[in-house]
Amino acid sequence: MRFIDELRDRVGDGAVDRSGDGTDAGGKGGDDGCRCATAFESRSDRGSVSGSATLHVDAGACSGGDLAAHPACRATVIGALADRDAAFVRVRSGGVDRIYEEESLALLLAAGRFVDAVAIHDPDLAARARRAPVSIAREALGRAGPVARLVAECGLAACAEEVDARGEPGAALAASVAPAVSLGRTRPTPPPDSTLRAKRDLDTGGRALVYDRPDRLPRYQLVPAERAFSAAALSVLTDAAATLAAGRVSHGPRGPARAVRRVAADTPTGEPLPIAALGASLRRHTRGVGVLDELFADERVTDAFLSAPATERPVRVVVDGEPMTSNVRLSPADVDALTSRLRAESGRGFSRASPAADASLDGVRVAAVTDPATDGQGFAFRRRADDPWTLPRLVAVGSLSPWAAGLLSVAVERGAAILIAGPRGAGKTSMLAALCFELAAETRSVVIEDTPELPVAALREAERDVQPLRAEAGTDAAFSPTDAVRTALRLGEGALVVGEVRGPEAQALYEAMRVGAAADAVLGTIHGTGGAAVRERVVSDLGVPASSFATTDLVVTLGPDRALASIEEVRGPTREDLAALAERDGETAISTGVIDRGQSRALAALARPGERYGDVRDALRTRGATIRTLADAGRTGTSGVDAAGDR
């Protein structure tokens, strides 16, 4: 499997001599007993953004490794950086990686340049600068001649001044830390001049803290579960990753847990090990999105973004709708691992020839772009809810009024054609999932998506007959959305659910609706901010005749706050043929009175044989009252849905 190949590469990605393969051999330490081994590795041949080198430091044979705490190891690293610069410095020791970047990297690089430049003038000063660069910078500034000039030119003086200004000498060489097998790492120190706002324990065993900062975005500070692991536990984790990479256990979803149990059984540690936590950790970092899985373990986090070039900035998150920076970063190796998993899971290329991709990795939706669409690689991550959304749940959280829920429930059950519109992040897919549960239990449905997001498994558990079809976007797609729509119509009568209407498939979809080929409900999502905008997009952008668009029954629009903004019925082909049945008033949309006055054409069309308009109106009121009862009682899961009407 591809993820095993990628894991094998990561587990074996140490400070070794790969001369002739983009890596310059380094050397052994030796400063006062330091046994760190150093090597530079160029990543230009591995799809990195910058193509610059990483200085790998193997501190496995050394008693140190933490550059802030061990002067001898610090001297070894600065000595290596006297020869050449690096984009990152990674020190591996005891199953832990420490990544030095930003201010810490700037200090190390400046010290290396200074050591190289000043050695010809004062070898003793150069030797001392390797161990104590900040104090030596202060000393050099007080001298006359070339030494003072060099300490300024190399940038070491500016770094020392920054350390003095912050008043936190211990933070001068703060590192981002992570287990050696980790995808992603976190900086442990909170931001300067910050105030703790909130903290929360996560089910993973980690912790999330939020810090407020004057005139800046808040900082979301993640403390991963691995931070609490002992040295013995980290060693087991590293060996279990190697066992998994070598194929000594099966490669399935349970492989990480099996690898941990196998290594733990063969490794006496003299202490109890958190076997379940170690297995969960290894799964996150080998099958999921690593540290970002812990971000999404906090239910307040809905989105995370890593703009291109991905290695040059921290992850940004959205927490309860509020944007924040975070202490989470990805290294070039992490980006390589993530893109490898993205290709494997999506089954599609992700390269200059195909610069966009998306997939679902262990419950997190990942969308990515790369050259030439952007500079390097960028990612967007979105939570996939464990519990599917239902209409009672949407009512319970205030996104929908019981009356509107009753209207939508009856409309779906009786075969309406409904488009769910709204901006990105408005909850269109959540609403679509909720409406899928409103289909009658005996109705067969075909679900068309490019990236699986709808709760097909939960629908089947609720005894719905669901046939998923996975379409591919792009001109070279083997099975396009248009192919999927046409195939769905040949798979028998039933409801048709389209994850997103956005391309040529719209013409096939509306042609099927116009001639009545779709026997039951037709449901889909589309970008738009109301009925008029949706009509313009369908007719002008997607090339659907206005007369065909008129076969749409309802356009349901959600606002940026994920609450219902409006429900409009389509009465004809023009913009003037849109009539609002519900409009926003305060926190959510309420009835406009059109239905109560007997003026809704869409409601009249829902009448069954022998029913009158008033019967349908009574049915939606009864349905809405039942949904309210379920929401008030907390019965918002899928098991309570069929209690909401005459299924």
PLY file of the C-alpha trace (Angstrom):
ply
format ascii 1.0
element vertex 647
property float x
property float y
property float z
element edge 646
property int vertex1
property int vertex2
end_header
0.00 0.00 0.00
1.17 3.49 -0.74
0.86 4.77 2.80
3.15 1.97 3.96
5.74 2.96 1.35
5.48 6.56 2.56
5.74 5.45 6.20
8.79 3.33 5.42
10.40 6.40 3.91
9.59 8.51 6.96
10.74 5.96 9.52
14.01 5.58 7.66
14.37 9.33 7.16
17.32 9.91 9.46
20.59 11.78 9.44
22.44 9.41 7.16
24.84 9.90 4.32
22.98 9.76 1.02
25.73 11.26 -1.10
24.78 11.28 -4.75
21.09 11.43 -3.82
20.83 15.09 -2.88
22.39 14.69 0.56
25.73 15.96 1.75
27.45 13.79 4.30
27.92 15.50 7.58
29.97 14.30 10.46
30.18 13.37 14.07
30.10 15.85 16.84
32.90 15.92 19.30
32.53 19.15 21.23
33.06 18.11 24.87
31.74 14.62 24.29
28.80 15.44 22.01
28.07 12.44 19.80
25.46 13.99 17.53
25.80 13.07 13.86
24.88 15.74 11.31
23.92 15.56 7.64
22.35 17.95 5.17
19.60 16.65 2.93
18.34 18.55 -0.11
14.65 18.05 -0.77
14.56 19.42 -4.30
14.17 15.90 -5.64
11.27 15.12 -3.31
8.69 17.66 -4.34
9.44 20.24 -1.68
8.42 23.85 -1.98
11.71 25.58 -1.57
14.19 22.91 -2.56
16.50 23.99 0.25
18.29 21.72 2.64
17.36 20.34 6.03
20.07 19.77 8.60
19.37 16.41 10.20
20.96 15.82 13.58
20.93 12.28 14.95
21.35 12.58 18.71
20.55 8.92 19.40
24.09 8.21 20.61
24.30 11.45 22.55
22.97 12.23 26.01
21.71 15.62 24.82
19.77 16.73 21.76
17.91 19.74 23.15
19.88 22.71 21.79
18.48 25.07 24.42
19.68 22.87 27.27
22.89 21.30 25.95
25.72 23.66 24.89
27.80 20.85 23.42
25.03 19.80 21.03
24.40 23.46 20.24
28.07 23.82 19.32
27.89 20.81 16.99
24.86 22.20 15.15
26.26 25.74 14.83
29.52 24.25 13.63
27.63 22.42 10.86
25.77 25.61 9.94
29.10 27.40 9.58
29.51 25.42 6.35
26.07 26.05 4.80
22.59 27.33 5.55
19.50 25.18 6.09
15.76 25.73 5.79
15.15 23.60 8.90
17.17 21.98 11.64
15.78 18.70 12.89
17.27 16.97 15.92
16.13 13.39 16.62
16.70 11.87 20.04
14.86 9.29 22.13
12.01 8.91 19.66
11.42 12.68 19.58
12.07 15.20 16.83
12.83 18.83 17.63
12.43 21.21 14.71
14.15 24.59 14.89
12.63 27.27 12.67
11.69 30.96 12.60
13.46 32.85 15.45
15.34 29.76 16.66
16.56 28.92 13.17
17.51 32.54 12.53
19.69 32.54 15.64
21.42 29.28 14.68
22.04 30.42 11.11
23.38 33.81 12.21
25.66 32.08 14.71
26.94 29.71 12.01
27.72 32.58 9.63
29.44 34.51 12.41
31.54 31.51 13.45
32.66 31.01 9.85
33.45 34.68 9.31
35.16 35.47 12.61
37.33 32.35 12.85
40.11 33.93 10.79
40.25 36.94 13.16
39.68 35.26 16.55
39.48 31.43 16.61
38.83 31.39 20.36
35.85 33.74 19.98
34.50 31.57 17.14
34.76 28.45 19.33
32.94 30.15 22.20
30.25 31.52 19.88
29.30 27.97 18.93
28.31 27.28 22.56
26.97 30.66 23.67
26.07 32.74 20.60
23.91 35.34 22.36
26.43 36.26 25.05
29.27 36.26 22.53
27.24 38.61 20.30
27.03 41.08 23.17
30.79 40.75 23.74
31.58 41.19 20.05
29.51 44.37 19.82
31.77 45.92 22.45
34.91 45.30 20.46
36.53 47.47 17.86
37.49 46.47 14.34
36.19 43.67 12.14
34.65 41.58 14.95
31.98 44.19 15.74
31.30 44.67 12.03
30.95 40.92 11.38
28.57 40.26 14.27
26.25 42.90 12.80
26.63 41.80 9.18
25.93 38.16 10.01
22.68 39.07 11.80
23.80 37.68 15.15
23.67 41.09 16.82
20.04 41.57 15.75
19.14 38.12 17.08
20.76 38.91 20.43
18.88 42.21 20.61
15.61 40.37 19.94
16.35 37.93 22.77
17.08 40.83 25.13
13.92 42.68 24.05
11.70 39.67 24.69
13.25 39.06 28.08
12.84 35.30 27.65
16.31 33.78 27.12
14.90 30.25 27.37
12.69 30.86 24.32
15.62 31.86 22.11
16.08 28.26 20.97
12.52 26.96 21.44
11.75 24.04 19.14
8.63 22.51 17.68
8.48 18.96 19.02
6.85 15.73 17.93
7.42 11.97 18.07
9.80 10.82 15.36
6.90 9.10 13.54
4.68 12.18 13.73
3.03 13.92 10.82
3.17 17.51 12.02
4.59 19.01 15.18
3.75 21.70 17.72
5.69 24.47 19.41
5.34 23.95 23.19
5.87 27.51 24.40
2.87 29.87 24.45
3.15 33.13 22.50
4.74 36.10 24.27
2.52 38.84 25.75
-0.49 36.52 25.76
-3.30 35.81 28.20
-4.86 32.38 28.65
-8.53 32.54 27.69
-9.64 28.90 27.84
-8.39 25.35 28.02
-10.00 22.02 27.31
-8.99 18.38 27.68
-9.40 16.31 24.51
-10.58 12.72 24.21
-7.21 11.85 22.66
-5.44 12.64 25.91
-4.18 15.95 24.58
-5.18 19.46 25.60
-6.23 22.60 23.75
-5.60 26.11 25.05
-6.58 29.48 23.59
-4.42 32.56 24.22
-5.47 36.12 23.53
-2.81 38.48 22.14
-2.98 42.27 21.93
-3.89 43.47 18.43
-3.33 40.03 16.91
-5.34 36.91 16.21
-5.77 34.55 19.17
-3.40 31.58 19.33
-4.81 28.06 19.46
-2.22 26.10 21.40
-2.39 22.32 20.98
-0.68 20.02 23.47
-0.72 16.62 21.70
-1.35 13.41 23.58
2.19 12.25 22.81
3.56 15.03 24.99
2.61 12.95 28.04
4.27 9.75 26.79
7.33 8.55 28.65
10.64 7.87 26.92
9.85 4.14 26.96
6.43 4.72 25.42
7.93 6.90 22.69
10.48 4.20 21.94
7.68 1.64 21.57
5.82 4.05 19.29
8.88 4.49 17.05
9.56 0.74 16.89
5.89 0.03 16.16
6.03 2.43 13.21
9.11 0.60 11.91
7.30 -2.74 12.36
4.33 -1.42 10.38
6.58 0.00 7.67
8.46 -3.29 7.34
5.20 -5.17 6.79
5.61 -7.38 9.84
1.93 -6.80 10.68
-1.05 -6.42 8.37
-1.53 -3.05 6.69
-5.24 -2.66 7.41
-6.97 -0.13 9.66
-6.11 -2.23 12.74
-2.46 -2.51 11.76
-1.21 0.36 13.97
-2.78 -1.14 17.10
-1.41 -4.59 16.27
2.07 -3.15 15.71
2.03 -1.44 19.10
0.86 -4.59 20.90
3.51 -6.68 19.17
6.37 -4.33 20.01
5.15 -3.81 23.58
4.99 -7.58 24.12
8.57 -7.99 22.92
9.98 -4.96 24.75
10.20 -5.10 28.55
10.05 -1.50 29.76
9.62 -1.91 33.50
6.59 0.39 33.42
2.96 0.10 32.33
2.44 1.37 28.80
-0.65 3.22 27.48
-1.24 0.63 24.76
-4.56 2.03 23.52
-3.22 5.59 23.42
-0.09 4.47 21.57
-2.19 2.60 19.00
-4.44 5.63 18.49
-1.39 7.85 18.09
0.21 5.59 15.50
-3.05 5.43 13.56
-3.30 9.24 13.48
0.20 9.61 12.13
0.16 6.74 9.64
-3.42 6.68 8.31
-4.88 10.08 9.18
-3.62 13.64 9.08
-1.37 13.39 12.11
-1.41 16.27 14.56
-4.34 17.78 12.70
-6.47 14.83 13.78
-6.03 16.10 17.32
-7.13 19.57 16.24
-10.38 18.05 15.01
-10.75 16.05 18.22
-11.86 19.43 19.61
-15.47 19.72 18.42
-15.12 23.52 18.40
-12.67 23.30 15.49
-14.47 23.18 12.14
-11.73 24.09 9.63
-7.97 24.31 9.33
-5.94 25.96 6.58
-2.32 25.73 5.51
-1.74 28.17 2.67
1.04 27.66 0.14
3.94 27.33 0.56
2.78 24.95 3.30
6.09 24.62 5.13
6.56 28.34 5.67
3.69 29.17 8.05
1.66 27.64 10.87
-1.77 26.11 10.45
-4.72 28.48 10.90
-7.90 27.17 12.47
-11.53 28.22 12.80
-12.81 27.69 16.34
-16.53 28.28 16.89
-16.45 30.50 13.83
-13.44 32.54 15.06
-10.19 32.46 13.03
-7.02 31.80 15.04
-3.38 31.04 14.44
-1.99 27.85 15.95
1.25 26.29 17.12
0.93 23.47 14.56
3.42 23.27 11.67
4.26 20.82 8.90
7.81 20.12 7.78
8.77 19.32 4.16
8.69 15.61 5.05
5.21 16.04 6.54
3.98 17.74 3.36
5.41 14.90 1.28
3.66 12.34 3.50
0.35 14.19 3.34
0.40 14.50 -0.44
1.29 10.82 -0.74
-1.74 9.87 1.35
-3.91 12.25 -0.62
-2.96 10.56 -3.88
-3.46 7.08 -2.43
-6.86 7.82 -0.89
-8.27 9.80 -3.82
-6.89 7.42 -6.42
-5.97 10.42 -8.56
-2.84 12.23 -9.54
-1.64 15.31 -7.70
1.09 17.01 -9.69
1.70 19.82 -12.17
-0.49 17.94 -14.63
-3.28 17.65 -12.06
-2.72 20.46 -9.54
-5.86 20.02 -7.40
-7.05 17.04 -5.36
-9.30 16.21 -2.46
-10.03 13.17 -0.35
-11.25 12.06 3.03
-8.49 10.90 5.39
-9.78 9.12 8.48
-12.80 11.41 8.86
-11.17 14.70 7.81
-11.82 16.13 4.36
-8.61 17.40 2.75
-8.47 19.63 -0.33
-5.08 20.52 -1.81
-3.51 22.60 -4.57
0.01 22.65 -5.95
2.11 24.09 -8.79
1.30 25.59 -11.25
-2.03 26.56 -9.67
-0.17 28.09 -6.73
3.33 28.53 -5.33
4.10 25.18 -3.75
1.44 23.21 -1.91
-1.54 24.42 0.10
-4.20 22.53 2.05
-7.66 23.06 3.50
-9.01 20.65 6.11
-12.64 20.33 7.20
-14.27 18.26 9.88
-16.59 15.43 8.94
-19.18 15.01 11.64
-19.24 11.61 13.35
-22.96 11.93 13.98
-24.93 12.67 10.80
-27.06 15.77 10.78
-30.82 15.33 10.95
-33.64 17.85 10.83
-34.31 17.47 14.59
-30.62 18.16 15.24
-30.66 21.26 13.02
-33.74 22.48 14.91
-32.06 21.77 18.25
-29.04 23.93 17.39
-31.18 26.78 16.04
-30.27 26.46 12.36
-33.83 25.72 11.36
-37.31 26.47 12.74
-39.66 23.52 13.35
-42.08 24.92 10.75
-39.36 25.08 8.06
-38.16 21.60 9.01
-41.69 20.29 8.61
-41.99 21.89 5.16
-38.70 20.40 3.95
-39.48 16.99 5.43
-42.84 16.73 3.65
-41.40 18.13 0.40
-38.57 15.55 0.31
-40.81 12.68 1.26
-43.23 13.57 -1.56
-40.59 13.86 -4.28
-39.72 17.54 -4.60
-36.70 18.82 -6.52
-34.65 20.91 -4.07
-31.38 22.82 -4.42
-29.53 23.81 -1.24
-27.56 27.01 -1.75
-25.19 29.11 0.30
-21.58 30.29 0.51
-18.67 28.01 1.32
-18.86 26.67 4.87
-22.59 27.44 5.24
-23.46 23.82 6.00
-24.94 22.83 2.63
-23.69 19.24 2.87
-24.99 18.94 6.44
-28.44 20.09 5.30
-28.32 17.70 2.33
-27.46 14.83 4.66
-30.39 15.72 6.90
-32.78 15.75 3.94
-31.54 12.32 2.82
-32.95 10.88 6.05
-36.34 12.38 5.16
-36.70 10.11 2.14
-39.24 7.39 2.78
-37.63 4.17 4.00
-38.79 2.29 0.90
-37.25 4.85 -1.48
-34.07 3.82 -3.25
-31.57 6.63 -3.73
-28.45 7.08 -5.85
-25.83 9.41 -4.33
-23.31 11.10 -6.65
-20.18 12.69 -5.13
-16.59 13.34 -6.12
-15.36 13.24 -2.51
-17.45 11.08 -0.15
-19.05 13.33 2.45
-22.66 12.20 2.76
-23.40 9.61 5.49
-24.04 6.63 3.24
-23.18 4.11 5.99
-25.54 5.79 8.47
-28.32 5.89 5.86
-27.89 2.17 5.29
-27.93 1.52 9.03
-31.27 3.38 9.05
-32.48 0.80 6.50
-32.26 3.08 3.47
-31.28 1.56 0.14
-28.41 3.76 -1.08
-26.24 3.30 -4.16
-23.20 5.64 -4.08
-21.48 6.69 -7.30
-18.09 8.34 -7.22
-17.55 10.81 -10.05
-14.30 12.48 -11.08
-13.97 16.08 -12.16
-11.80 17.08 -15.10
-11.77 16.56 -18.84
-9.80 13.31 -18.57
-12.02 11.77 -15.89
-12.81 8.10 -16.39
-16.27 8.57 -14.86
-17.45 12.17 -14.99
-20.37 13.71 -13.04
-22.36 13.75 -16.30
-21.67 10.02 -16.73
-22.75 9.51 -13.13
-26.09 11.30 -13.63
-26.87 9.29 -16.74
-25.84 6.06 -15.04
-28.00 6.88 -12.02
-31.07 7.21 -14.23
-30.41 3.72 -15.64
-30.10 2.16 -12.20
-33.85 2.18 -11.61
-36.43 4.53 -10.20
-35.71 6.37 -7.00
-34.31 9.57 -5.55
-31.25 11.27 -6.99
-28.79 13.05 -4.67
-25.98 15.13 -6.19
-23.28 16.25 -3.74
-22.61 19.46 -5.67
-24.07 20.76 -8.92
-21.26 22.67 -10.55
-20.55 21.56 -14.11
-21.90 20.01 -17.32
-23.78 17.40 -15.30
-26.36 20.11 -14.54
-27.68 19.87 -18.10
-28.15 16.10 -17.86
-29.72 16.47 -14.42
-32.25 19.06 -15.50
-33.09 17.21 -18.70
-33.93 14.18 -16.56
-36.09 16.33 -14.29
-37.83 17.96 -17.26
-38.91 14.68 -18.86
-39.73 13.06 -15.51
-36.92 10.47 -15.61
-36.20 11.08 -11.92
-39.21 9.43 -10.29
-38.65 10.63 -6.73
-36.93 13.54 -5.03
-33.94 15.24 -6.62
-31.62 16.87 -4.10
-28.36 18.73 -4.55
-26.15 21.57 -3.33
-24.95 24.58 -5.29
-23.03 27.75 -4.54
-25.27 30.81 -4.43
-26.76 33.41 -2.10
-30.44 33.06 -2.95
-32.91 31.90 -5.58
-32.03 34.62 -8.11
-28.29 33.93 -7.81
-28.87 30.18 -8.12
-31.02 30.68 -11.23
-28.31 32.88 -12.77
-25.64 30.29 -12.07
-27.69 27.37 -13.43
-28.92 29.16 -16.54
-26.03 31.47 -17.46
-23.00 29.61 -16.09
-24.04 25.96 -16.43
-26.01 26.30 -19.65
-29.35 24.90 -18.46
-32.38 26.33 -20.34
-34.53 28.61 -18.21
-37.55 26.41 -18.92
-35.66 23.42 -17.47
-34.62 25.37 -14.37
-38.34 25.91 -13.74
-38.62 22.20 -12.84
-36.86 23.05 -9.56
-39.44 23.13 -6.78
-37.54 24.80 -3.92
-34.29 26.70 -3.43
-33.14 26.49 0.19
-30.48 29.10 1.07
-28.23 28.96 4.14
-26.33 31.91 5.57
-22.66 32.16 6.56
-23.72 31.38 10.15
-25.05 27.98 8.95
-28.66 28.98 9.69
-31.54 28.99 7.22
-31.75 32.27 5.30
-34.70 31.56 2.99
-36.87 28.98 1.25
-38.07 30.03 -2.19
-40.36 28.22 -4.60
-39.75 28.33 -8.35
-42.93 29.14 -10.25
-41.51 29.67 -13.73
-38.43 30.40 -15.83
-37.76 34.05 -14.94
-36.27 35.77 -11.90
-39.72 37.18 -11.16
-41.08 33.64 -10.83
-39.39 33.15 -7.44
-41.58 33.43 -4.34
-40.30 33.35 -0.76
-42.00 30.85 1.53
-39.62 31.59 4.43
-37.29 34.53 5.03
-34.73 35.49 7.65
-36.07 37.32 10.67
-33.52 37.43 13.46
-31.63 34.21 14.06
-33.40 32.05 11.45
-36.01 32.13 8.70
-39.75 32.12 9.44
-42.87 31.73 7.30
-43.78 34.62 4.98
-47.45 33.64 5.08
-47.60 32.52 1.44
-48.38 28.94 2.42
-50.91 29.93 5.07
-52.75 32.12 2.55
-53.07 29.19 0.14
-50.79 30.79 -2.46
-47.94 28.23 -2.71
-47.78 26.38 -6.02
-45.05 24.09 -4.71
-47.19 23.00 -1.78
-50.17 22.38 -4.05
-48.00 20.17 -6.25
-47.15 17.98 -3.22
-50.75 16.88 -2.74
-51.34 13.16 -3.10
-54.37 11.76 -4.92
-57.52 12.70 -2.99
-55.76 15.40 -0.95
-56.46 19.11 -0.98
-54.09 22.02 -0.40
-55.21 22.29 3.21
-54.36 18.63 3.83
-50.75 19.19 2.76
-50.54 22.34 4.87
-51.80 20.39 7.89
-49.27 17.63 7.19
-46.31 20.01 7.27
-47.57 21.62 10.50
-47.95 18.20 12.13
-44.51 17.16 10.88
-42.95 20.35 12.22
-44.55 19.82 15.64
-43.20 16.26 15.77
-39.71 17.41 14.84
-39.90 20.07 17.57
-40.83 17.37 20.10
-37.88 15.23 19.02
-35.49 18.20 19.23
-36.75 19.22 22.68
-36.38 15.63 23.93
-32.84 15.35 22.59
-33.82 12.61 20.13
-31.80 14.14 17.32
-29.99 11.04 16.07
-30.90 8.93 13.09
-32.91 6.50 15.22
-35.49 9.17 15.94
-35.98 10.38 12.38
-38.63 7.85 11.35
-40.74 8.90 14.32
-41.27 12.28 12.65
-44.11 11.37 10.35
-46.09 8.86 8.39
-43.16 6.95 6.98
0 1
1 2
2 3
3 4
4 5
5 6
6 7
7 8
8 9
9 10
10 11
11 12
12 13
13 14
14 15
15 16
16 17
17 18
18 19
19 20
20 21
21 22
22 23
23 24
24 25
25 26
26 27
27 28
28 29
29 30
30 31
31 32
32 33
33 34
34 35
35 36
36 37
37 38
38 39
39 40
40 41
41 42
42 43
43 44
44 45
45 46
46 47
47 48
48 49
49 50
50 51
51 52
52 53
53 54
54 55
55 56
56 57
57 58
58 59
59 60
60 61
61 62
62 63
63 64
64 65
65 66
66 67
67 68
68 69
69 70
70 71
71 72
72 73
73 74
74 75
75 76
76 77
77 78
78 79
79 80
80 81
81 82
82 83
83 84
84 85
85 86
86 87
87 88
88 89
89 90
90 91
91 92
92 93
93 94
94 95
95 96
96 97
97 98
98 99
99 100
100 101
101 102
102 103
103 104
104 105
105 106
106 107
107 108
108 109
109 110
110 111
111 112
112 113
113 114
114 115
115 116
116 117
117 118
118 119
119 120
120 121
121 122
122 123
123 124
124 125
125 126
126 127
127 128
128 129
129 130
130 131
131 132
132 133
133 134
134 135
135 136
136 137
137 138
138 139
139 140
140 141
141 142
142 143
143 144
144 145
145 146
146 147
147 148
148 149
149 150
150 151
151 152
152 153
153 154
154 155
155 156
156 157
157 158
158 159
159 160
160 161
161 162
162 163
163 164
164 165
165 166
166 167
167 168
168 169
169 170
170 171
171 172
172 173
173 174
174 175
175 176
176 177
177 178
178 179
179 180
180 181
181 182
182 183
183 184
184 185
185 186
186 187
187 188
188 189
189 190
190 191
191 192
192 193
193 194
194 195
195 196
196 197
197 198
198 199
199 200
200 201
201 202
202 203
203 204
204 205
205 206
206 207
207 208
208 209
209 210
210 211
211 212
212 213
213 214
214 215
215 216
216 217
217 218
218 219
219 220
220 221
221 222
222 223
223 224
224 225
225 226
226 227
227 228
228 229
229 230
230 231
231 232
232 233
233 234
234 235
235 236
236 237
237 238
238 239
239 240
240 241
241 242
242 243
243 244
244 245
245 246
246 247
247 248
248 249
249 250
250 251
251 252
252 253
253 254
254 255
255 256
256 257
257 258
258 259
259 260
260 261
261 262
262 263
263 264
264 265
265 266
266 267
267 268
268 269
269 270
270 271
271 272
272 273
273 274
274 275
275 276
276 277
277 278
278 279
279 280
280 281
281 282
282 283
283 284
284 285
285 286
286 287
287 288
288 289
289 290
290 291
291 292
292 293
293 294
294 295
295 296
296 297
297 298
298 299
299 300
300 301
301 302
302 303
303 304
304 305
305 306
306 307
307 308
308 309
309 310
310 311
311 312
312 313
313 314
314 315
315 316
316 317
317 318
318 319
319 320
320 321
321 322
322 323
323 324
324 325
325 326
326 327
327 328
328 329
329 330
330 331
331 332
332 333
333 334
334 335
335 336
336 337
337 338
338 339
339 340
340 341
341 342
342 343
343 344
344 345
345 346
346 347
347 348
348 349
349 350
350 351
351 352
352 353
353 354
354 355
355 356
356 357
357 358
358 359
359 360
360 361
361 362
362 363
363 364
364 365
365 366
366 367
367 368
368 369
369 370
370 371
371 372
372 373
373 374
374 375
375 376
376 377
377 378
378 379
379 380
380 381
381 382
382 383
383 384
384 385
385 386
386 387
387 388
388 389
389 390
390 391
391 392
392 393
393 394
394 395
395 396
396 397
397 398
398 399
399 400
400 401
401 402
402 403
403 404
404 405
405 406
406 407
407 408
408 409
409 410
410 411
411 412
412 413
413 414
414 415
415 416
416 417
417 418
418 419
419 420
420 421
421 422
422 423
423 424
424 425
425 426
426 427
427 428
428 429
429 430
430 431
431 432
432 433
433 434
434 435
435 436
436 437
437 438
438 439
439 440
440 441
441 442
442 443
443 444
444 445
445 446
446 447
447 448
448 449
449 450
450 451
451 452
452 453
453 454
454 455
455 456
456 457
457 458
458 459
459 460
460 461
461 462
462 463
463 464
464 465
465 466
466 467
467 468
468 469
469 470
470 471
471 472
472 473
473 474
474 475
475 476
476 477
477 478
478 479
479 480
480 481
481 482
482 483
483 484
484 485
485 486
486 487
487 488
488 489
489 490
490 491
491 492
492 493
493 494
494 495
495 496
496 497
497 498
498 499
499 500
500 501
501 502
502 503
503 504
504 505
505 506
506 507
507 508
508 509
509 510
510 511
511 512
512 513
513 514
514 515
515 516
516 517
517 518
518 519
519 520
520 521
521 522
522 523
523 524
524 525
525 526
526 527
527 528
528 529
529 530
530 531
531 532
532 533
533 534
534 535
535 536
536 537
537 538
538 539
539 540
540 541
541 542
542 543
543 544
544 545
545 546
546 547
547 548
548 549
549 550
550 551
551 552
552 553
553 554
554 555
555 556
556 557
557 558
558 559
559 560
560 561
561 562
562 563
563 564
564 565
565 566
566 567
567 568
568 569
569 570
570 571
571 572
572 573
573 574
574 575
575 576
576 577
577 578
578 579
579 580
580 581
581 582
582 583
583 584
584 585
585 586
586 587
587 588
588 589
589 590
590 591
591 592
592 593
593 594
594 595
595 596
596 597
597 598
598 599
599 600
600 601
601 602
602 603
603 604
604 605
605 606
606 607
607 608
608 609
609 610
610 611
611 612
612 613
613 614
614 615
615 616
616 617
617 618
618 619
619 620
620 621
621 622
622 623
623 624
624 625
625 626
626 627
627 628
628 629
629 630
630 631
631 632
632 633
633 634
634 635
635 636
636 637
637 638
638 639
639 640
640 641
641 642
642 643
643 644
644 645
645 646
